[in-house]
Amino acid sequence: MSAEDESQAVAKSAEDRKAASALASLDADESAGSHNVDHDAVSKAMKALGKGSATKSAAASTKNVKVDPADVALVVDELELPKAKATELLKSHEGDAVKAMRAYISA
């Protein structure tokens, strides 16, 4: 399977496909001996690829996490966050209140 086939198999959204296409064209130019690279296009493509996959994986990981109401209350009290934000923070850290608070404080 070529690199282009792999990128098309992985790319799901239109934005991902555009970024993958831009990267594939850069690879084709490089193999032809051309070293004129549009750095802005490369950085846009890389950001688009990174943003799309990170968002999808974060959304997928928070769907099935159950959080303890006591942990939500603890995070709300200690970090002075709204309940919805505290729940989201806990879900993104697998329901672990200590990990969630450490991540929030260090960010």
CORZI-V265254 format. One record per residue. N is the residue number from 1. RES is the residue in one small letter. NEAR is the number of other C-alpha atoms within 10 Angstrom. D_LAST is the distance of its C-alpha to the last C-alpha in Angstrom with 2 decimals. Layout:
n=N res=RES near=NEAR d_last=D_LAST
n=N res=RES near=NEAR d_last=D_LAST
//
This chain:
n=1 res=m near=5 d_last=40.15
n=2 res=s near=6 d_last=39.18
n=3 res=a near=11 d_last=35.71
n=4 res=e near=16 d_last=36.45
n=5 res=d near=11 d_last=37.50
n=6 res=e near=11 d_last=34.35
n=7 res=s near=17 d_last=32.11
n=8 res=q near=15 d_last=34.20
n=9 res=a near=10 d_last=34.12
n=10 res=v near=13 d_last=30.31
n=11 res=a near=19 d_last=29.74
n=12 res=k near=12 d_last=29.95
n=13 res=s near=9 d_last=29.20
n=14 res=a near=9 d_last=31.03
n=15 res=e near=14 d_last=27.99
n=16 res=d near=22 d_last=27.50
n=17 res=r near=19 d_last=31.23
n=18 res=k near=16 d_last=31.23
n=19 res=a near=22 d_last=28.51
n=20 res=a near=23 d_last=30.37
n=21 res=s near=17 d_last=33.60
n=22 res=a near=17 d_last=32.29
n=23 res=l near=18 d_last=31.17
n=24 res=a near=17 d_last=34.53
n=25 res=s near=13 d_last=36.45
n=26 res=l near=19 d_last=34.67
n=27 res=d near=14 d_last=35.72
n=28 res=a near=13 d_last=39.26
n=29 res=d near=14 d_last=39.45
n=30 res=e near=13 d_last=38.33
n=31 res=s near=10 d_last=40.98
n=32 res=a near=9 d_last=43.62
n=33 res=g near=8 d_last=42.99
n=34 res=s near=11 d_last=41.26
n=35 res=h near=10 d_last=38.44
n=36 res=n near=9 d_last=37.73
n=37 res=v near=11 d_last=34.20
n=38 res=d near=9 d_last=32.53
n=39 res=h near=9 d_last=29.06
n=40 res=d near=9 d_last=27.80
n=41 res=a near=14 d_last=29.10
n=42 res=v near=15 d_last=27.50
n=43 res=s near=12 d_last=24.00
n=44 res=k near=13 d_last=24.48
n=45 res=a near=21 d_last=25.74
n=46 res=m near=16 d_last=22.94
n=47 res=k near=12 d_last=20.27
n=48 res=a near=17 d_last=22.40
n=49 res=l near=18 d_last=22.82
n=50 res=g near=12 d_last=19.19
n=51 res=k near=12 d_last=18.14
n=52 res=g near=15 d_last=21.05
n=53 res=s near=15 d_last=20.64
n=54 res=a near=11 d_last=16.95
n=55 res=t near=10 d_last=17.69
n=56 res=k near=10 d_last=20.78
n=57 res=s near=10 d_last=19.42
n=58 res=a near=12 d_last=16.59
n=59 res=a near=13 d_last=19.34
n=60 res=a near=12 d_last=21.74
n=61 res=s near=13 d_last=19.65
n=62 res=t near=18 d_last=18.99
n=63 res=k near=11 d_last=22.64
n=64 res=n near=10 d_last=24.28
n=65 res=v near=15 d_last=21.86
n=66 res=k near=12 d_last=23.41
n=67 res=v near=17 d_last=21.44
n=68 res=d near=14 d_last=23.18
n=69 res=p near=11 d_last=23.71
n=70 res=a near=10 d_last=23.28
n=71 res=d near=18 d_last=19.72
n=72 res=v near=23 d_last=19.02
n=73 res=a near=16 d_last=20.71
n=74 res=l near=16 d_last=18.78
n=75 res=v near=23 d_last=15.33
n=76 res=v near=17 d_last=16.98
n=77 res=d near=13 d_last=18.45
n=78 res=e near=10 d_last=15.71
n=79 res=l near=12 d_last=12.78
n=80 res=e near=12 d_last=15.40
n=81 res=l near=15 d_last=14.55
n=82 res=p near=13 d_last=17.45
n=83 res=k near=15 d_last=19.02
n=84 res=a near=11 d_last=18.53
n=85 res=k near=14 d_last=14.74
n=86 res=a near=24 d_last=14.70
n=87 res=t near=25 d_last=17.14
n=88 res=e near=17 d_last=15.26
n=89 res=l near=23 d_last=12.10
n=90 res=l near=25 d_last=14.69
n=91 res=k near=22 d_last=16.58
n=92 res=s near=19 d_last=13.86
n=93 res=h near=19 d_last=13.58
n=94 res=e near=16 d_last=17.39
n=95 res=g near=20 d_last=17.98
n=96 res=d near=15 d_last=16.59
n=97 res=a near=22 d_last=15.37
n=98 res=v near=14 d_last=14.19
n=99 res=k near=15 d_last=12.07
n=100 res=a near=21 d_last=10.66
n=101 res=m near=19 d_last=9.93
n=102 res=r near=10 d_last=8.49
n=103 res=a near=12 d_last=6.04
n=104 res=y near=12 d_last=5.33
n=105 res=i near=9 d_last=5.56
n=106 res=s near=6 d_last=3.83
n=107 res=a near=6 d_last=0.00
//
